[in-house]
Amino acid sequence: MNRRKALITGINGQDGSYLAEFLLAKDYEVHGIVRRVALEDPEHRLDRILPIRSKLALHTGSLESLSSLYRIVRLVNPDECYHLAAQSFVGHSFEDEFSTLNTNINGTHNMLAAIRDAAPECRFYFAGSSEMFGRAEEVPQTERTRFHPRSAYGISKVAGFELTRNYREGYGLHASSGLFFNHESPRRAREFVTRKITSGVAAIVAGKQKELRLGNLEAYRDWGYAPDFVEAMWLMVNRKEPDDFVIATGETHSVREFAEMAFKIAGLNYLDHVAMDRALYRPAEVDQLRGDYEKARRQLGWRPKTSFESLVQLMVESDLRAAGIERT
Ligand code: F7E
């Protein structure tokens, strides 16, 4: 039997790299779209997929160019497409609203249009986000909660979500969106607060840094473990009917709690090291997110496997190891 073919945008991101490993383990033929510059600097720009690179087929293209995406989709003729690529740092979206909106909205639109024209049977996954709920009017948030995004990033994800729904309803594409709450791992980029904290803890234990500057400590997030979450993408795509699902843990914790626990795991008190920096506050903050994953539990059989405590622990331990600190 022919191997199933999956095409992933954002394959070198945190989620893309875990998803590629997940699909390879299921014997998929895995294709990824990367930028030309990534192939010129693989040590940095393909760092998360270096260990599996020989098992992947990489294609150069740009989300901004419909013709480049069309060419790749026609060549690969995938059974499943996972559109994960985006400007995903909410903080940056305040500094550059225009490129966030252009990349995220047009990138999703171009991917959908390329699939519709070149591989209409291909199943499509869009990486939606809890940032779409923003200033949420109810807790916990479900698939029915009204969107109230608080950043250009959140707005771009609402637009991508609506485009995906419209391609499903208008053109009959098997297109689904995951409303993913925050999901973290040792592969998270250091600009996001969880990894900023755990890598900061390791640098402090290693004596390379004394202080960790953070912004709003009172923001609450529903933090899950990225490898648990990528499985939900696959479950959605392999469901008979396309649909949208909240993927979350159902728990919420503050940035302060995350920091307190991370420092404690390393035997430190966060109050001795964390400094608050007003410059790191966002112009519009999302105060509290907590997702209700009941629909995914019932219809996909999905549930999170990793607790908040285990997540913080595994991230701290990974950063300590990377800093050369062996613990007994
Ligand atoms: O911020 C606060 C910050 O940048 C979390 C992305 O994957 O999840 C992520 O978006 C919270 C915010 O992630 C610092 O103000 C305090 O309230 O880690 P973050 P995010 O904005 O929640 C969603 C689901 C996505 O879709 C996004 O792509 O932490 N915070 N102090 C800080 N945040 C950062 N980055 N740095 C600080 O120093």
Residues whose N, C-alpha, C, O or C-beta is under 5 A from the ligand:
A	BS01	F7E	S88 F89 V90 S129 S130 E131 F180 F181 N182 E191 F192 V193 T194 R213 L214 G215 N216 L217 A219 V255 L280 V286
